[in-house]
Amino acid sequence: MRTTVLRMLTALTCALAACADIMPVPDFSLERIGGKWYMAGFATNAQWFVTKKDTMKMGTAMLVPTEGGDLDLTYATLNADGSCWRMTHLAKKTDTPGRFTFHSQAWNNDNDMRFVDVVYDDYAVVHTIKTKEGVSEVLNKLYTRSSDVNADLQQKFTQFSKDTGILDENIVMLPKNAECPEA
């Protein structure tokens, strides 16, 4: 147990030092990022994820650009009991295109979100630094336009996540799942 905690602390320290320099993709297009995405991959060393990762499944994300340049984020995942887990955030633009910030009321944390790799009709890799009570964690997500994810893209996401300090066992490609009905 002590070794695992030390490995996680070391990875987190490395990740935070490296992640501060991770920049969004050049020439980010807010309009082209909009639409429906599948949340296909998830990677973080956060303790809540370590205990929940085996039960997580693919969900959807609707990204809707606002007139002011912000981004409405709506997430939905169908639970095993048929209910839907939903969450929404308004991600506020920053001076850097492709970088947004928001406060999560549900988790009471501040989020610095960056689109670091995007092929608009295929996939997006999103890197977020979440900070709560002075403690920061890294969360990487792989969004795809299709629920099918090829091996090359899985490998690209895995390598990026490792490069940002995520332990191998905390990088997950989420299993396919039925979708929530429209709200």
MARKE-585431 format. One record per residue (C-alpha): residue in one letter; y, z, x. Coordinates in steps of 0.2 Angstrom, whole numbers, plus 5000, padded with zeros to 4 digits. Layout:
@resn = A | v = Y | w = Z | u = X
...
END
This chain:
@resn = M | v = 5000 | w = 5000 | u = 5000
@resn = R | v = 5012 | w = 5005 | u = 5014
@resn = T | v = 5009 | w = 4988 | u = 5023
@resn = T | v = 5012 | w = 4978 | u = 5007
@resn = V | v = 5029 | w = 4987 | u = 5004
@resn = L | v = 5034 | w = 4985 | u = 5022
@resn = R | v = 5029 | w = 4966 | u = 5021
@resn = M | v = 5039 | w = 4964 | u = 5005
@resn = L | v = 5054 | w = 4973 | u = 5013
@resn = T | v = 5054 | w = 4962 | u = 5028
@resn = A | v = 5052 | w = 4947 | u = 5018
@resn = L | v = 5067 | w = 4952 | u = 5007
@resn = T | v = 5078 | w = 4956 | u = 5021
@resn = C | v = 5074 | w = 4939 | u = 5029
@resn = A | v = 5077 | w = 4930 | u = 5012
@resn = L | v = 5094 | w = 4938 | u = 5009
@resn = A | v = 5100 | w = 4933 | u = 5026
@resn = A | v = 5094 | w = 4916 | u = 5025
@resn = C | v = 5098 | w = 4913 | u = 5006
@resn = A | v = 5117 | w = 4917 | u = 5008
@resn = D | v = 5118 | w = 4901 | u = 5017
@resn = I | v = 5108 | w = 4890 | u = 5005
@resn = M | v = 5120 | w = 4877 | u = 4997
@resn = P | v = 5118 | w = 4867 | u = 4981
@resn = V | v = 5113 | w = 4849 | u = 4982
@resn = P | v = 5128 | w = 4837 | u = 4987
@resn = D | v = 5136 | w = 4827 | u = 4973
@resn = F | v = 5129 | w = 4838 | u = 4959
@resn = S | v = 5130 | w = 4831 | u = 4942
@resn = L | v = 5133 | w = 4843 | u = 4928
@resn = E | v = 5130 | w = 4829 | u = 4915
@resn = R | v = 5114 | w = 4823 | u = 4922
@resn = I | v = 5106 | w = 4841 | u = 4924
@resn = G | v = 5108 | w = 4843 | u = 4905
@resn = G | v = 5093 | w = 4842 | u = 4893
@resn = K | v = 5076 | w = 4849 | u = 4891
@resn = W | v = 5066 | w = 4855 | u = 4906
@resn = Y | v = 5049 | w = 4864 | u = 4908
@resn = M | v = 5049 | w = 4880 | u = 4919
@resn = A | v = 5034 | w = 4875 | u = 4929
@resn = G | v = 5036 | w = 4885 | u = 4945
@resn = F | v = 5041 | w = 4903 | u = 4949
@resn = A | v = 5043 | w = 4912 | u = 4965
@resn = T | v = 5050 | w = 4930 | u = 4969
@resn = N | v = 5045 | w = 4945 | u = 4978
@resn = A | v = 5053 | w = 4956 | u = 4964
@resn = Q | v = 5041 | w = 4970 | u = 4959
@resn = W | v = 5041 | w = 4966 | u = 4940
@resn = F | v = 5035 | w = 4948 | u = 4944
@resn = V | v = 5021 | w = 4955 | u = 4955
@resn = T | v = 5014 | w = 4965 | u = 4940
@resn = K | v = 5017 | w = 4951 | u = 4927
@resn = K | v = 5014 | w = 4935 | u = 4936
@resn = D | v = 4995 | w = 4933 | u = 4930
@resn = T | v = 5001 | w = 4933 | u = 4912
@resn = M | v = 5016 | w = 4921 | u = 4914
@resn = K | v = 5015 | w = 4903 | u = 4907
@resn = M | v = 5025 | w = 4888 | u = 4907
@resn = G | v = 5041 | w = 4888 | u = 4895
@resn = T | v = 5055 | w = 4877 | u = 4892
@resn = A | v = 5074 | w = 4878 | u = 4897
@resn = M | v = 5088 | w = 4869 | u = 4888
@resn = L | v = 5103 | w = 4866 | u = 4900
@resn = V | v = 5118 | w = 4861 | u = 4890
@resn = P | v = 5134 | w = 4857 | u = 4900
@resn = T | v = 5150 | w = 4864 | u = 4891
@resn = E | v = 5167 | w = 4855 | u = 4891
@resn = G | v = 5174 | w = 4867 | u = 4903
@resn = G | v = 5161 | w = 4864 | u = 4916
@resn = D | v = 5150 | w = 4879 | u = 4913
@resn = L | v = 5131 | w = 4878 | u = 4908
@resn = D | v = 5123 | w = 4885 | u = 4893
@resn = L | v = 5105 | w = 4891 | u = 4898
@resn = T | v = 5092 | w = 4894 | u = 4884
@resn = Y | v = 5074 | w = 4899 | u = 4889
@resn = A | v = 5059 | w = 4900 | u = 4878
@resn = T | v = 5041 | w = 4904 | u = 4881
@resn = L | v = 5027 | w = 4905 | u = 4868
@resn = N | v = 5018 | w = 4922 | u = 4869
@resn = A | v = 4999 | w = 4924 | u = 4867
@resn = D | v = 5002 | w = 4932 | u = 4850
@resn = G | v = 5012 | w = 4917 | u = 4844
@resn = S | v = 5029 | w = 4925 | u = 4845
@resn = C | v = 5042 | w = 4917 | u = 4856
@resn = W | v = 5052 | w = 4926 | u = 4870
@resn = R | v = 5069 | w = 4919 | u = 4871
@resn = M | v = 5084 | w = 4922 | u = 4882
@resn = T | v = 5101 | w = 4914 | u = 4884
@resn = H | v = 5115 | w = 4915 | u = 4897
@resn = L | v = 5132 | w = 4906 | u = 4899
@resn = A | v = 5132 | w = 4901 | u = 4918
@resn = K | v = 5150 | w = 4900 | u = 4924
@resn = K | v = 5155 | w = 4886 | u = 4936
@resn = T | v = 5161 | w = 4891 | u = 4953
@resn = D | v = 5172 | w = 4881 | u = 4965
@resn = T | v = 5156 | w = 4874 | u = 4972
@resn = P | v = 5148 | w = 4861 | u = 4961
@resn = G | v = 5130 | w = 4865 | u = 4957
@resn = R | v = 5133 | w = 4884 | u = 4959
@resn = F | v = 5135 | w = 4895 | u = 4944
@resn = T | v = 5136 | w = 4914 | u = 4941
@resn = F | v = 5132 | w = 4925 | u = 4926
@resn = H | v = 5128 | w = 4942 | u = 4921
@resn = S | v = 5112 | w = 4946 | u = 4912
@resn = Q | v = 5114 | w = 4958 | u = 4898
@resn = A | v = 5095 | w = 4960 | u = 4896
@resn = W | v = 5092 | w = 4964 | u = 4914
@resn = N | v = 5109 | w = 4971 | u = 4919
@resn = N | v = 5110 | w = 4961 | u = 4934
@resn = D | v = 5122 | w = 4948 | u = 4942
@resn = N | v = 5116 | w = 4931 | u = 4946
@resn = D | v = 5121 | w = 4918 | u = 4959
@resn = M | v = 5112 | w = 4902 | u = 4954
@resn = R | v = 5111 | w = 4886 | u = 4964
@resn = F | v = 5103 | w = 4869 | u = 4961
@resn = V | v = 5097 | w = 4866 | u = 4978
@resn = D | v = 5086 | w = 4850 | u = 4976
@resn = V | v = 5087 | w = 4838 | u = 4961
@resn = V | v = 5080 | w = 4822 | u = 4955
@resn = Y | v = 5088 | w = 4822 | u = 4938
@resn = D | v = 5074 | w = 4812 | u = 4928
@resn = D | v = 5060 | w = 4822 | u = 4937
@resn = Y | v = 5063 | w = 4840 | u = 4944
@resn = A | v = 5076 | w = 4853 | u = 4949
@resn = V | v = 5074 | w = 4867 | u = 4961
@resn = V | v = 5085 | w = 4882 | u = 4957
@resn = H | v = 5088 | w = 4896 | u = 4969
@resn = T | v = 5095 | w = 4912 | u = 4962
@resn = I | v = 5101 | w = 4928 | u = 4970
@resn = K | v = 5100 | w = 4943 | u = 4958
@resn = T | v = 5109 | w = 4959 | u = 4961
@resn = K | v = 5107 | w = 4975 | u = 4952
@resn = E | v = 5115 | w = 4992 | u = 4958
@resn = G | v = 5118 | w = 4984 | u = 4975
@resn = V | v = 5100 | w = 4978 | u = 4978
@resn = S | v = 5097 | w = 4959 | u = 4979
@resn = E | v = 5081 | w = 4949 | u = 4975
@resn = V | v = 5078 | w = 4930 | u = 4977
@resn = L | v = 5071 | w = 4920 | u = 4963
@resn = N | v = 5066 | w = 4902 | u = 4964
@resn = K | v = 5062 | w = 4891 | u = 4949
@resn = L | v = 5055 | w = 4874 | u = 4948
@resn = Y | v = 5061 | w = 4864 | u = 4933
@resn = T | v = 5052 | w = 4848 | u = 4928
@resn = R | v = 5056 | w = 4835 | u = 4915
@resn = S | v = 5037 | w = 4834 | u = 4911
@resn = S | v = 5024 | w = 4848 | u = 4909
@resn = D | v = 5014 | w = 4839 | u = 4923
@resn = V | v = 5018 | w = 4843 | u = 4941
@resn = N | v = 5011 | w = 4833 | u = 4955
@resn = A | v = 5004 | w = 4840 | u = 4971
@resn = D | v = 5018 | w = 4834 | u = 4982
@resn = L | v = 5031 | w = 4843 | u = 4971
@resn = Q | v = 5021 | w = 4859 | u = 4971
@resn = Q | v = 5020 | w = 4859 | u = 4989
@resn = K | v = 5039 | w = 4855 | u = 4991
@resn = F | v = 5043 | w = 4870 | u = 4980
@resn = T | v = 5030 | w = 4881 | u = 4989
@resn = Q | v = 5038 | w = 4877 | u = 5006
@resn = F | v = 5055 | w = 4880 | u = 5000
@resn = S | v = 5050 | w = 4897 | u = 4993
@resn = K | v = 5042 | w = 4902 | u = 5009
@resn = D | v = 5057 | w = 4897 | u = 5018
@resn = T | v = 5068 | w = 4908 | u = 5007
@resn = G | v = 5056 | w = 4923 | u = 5011
@resn = I | v = 5044 | w = 4923 | u = 4996
@resn = L | v = 5027 | w = 4929 | u = 5000
@resn = D | v = 5013 | w = 4916 | u = 4997
@resn = E | v = 5005 | w = 4926 | u = 4984
@resn = N | v = 5021 | w = 4927 | u = 4974
@resn = I | v = 5023 | w = 4908 | u = 4972
@resn = V | v = 5016 | w = 4903 | u = 4956
@resn = M | v = 5014 | w = 4886 | u = 4947
@resn = L | v = 5014 | w = 4892 | u = 4929
@resn = P | v = 4999 | w = 4886 | u = 4918
@resn = K | v = 5004 | w = 4874 | u = 4903
@resn = N | v = 5007 | w = 4882 | u = 4887
@resn = A | v = 5011 | w = 4877 | u = 4869
@resn = E | v = 5030 | w = 4876 | u = 4866
@resn = C | v = 5040 | w = 4888 | u = 4854
@resn = P | v = 5046 | w = 4880 | u = 4838
@resn = E | v = 5065 | w = 4875 | u = 4838
@resn = A | v = 5075 | w = 4890 | u = 4834
END
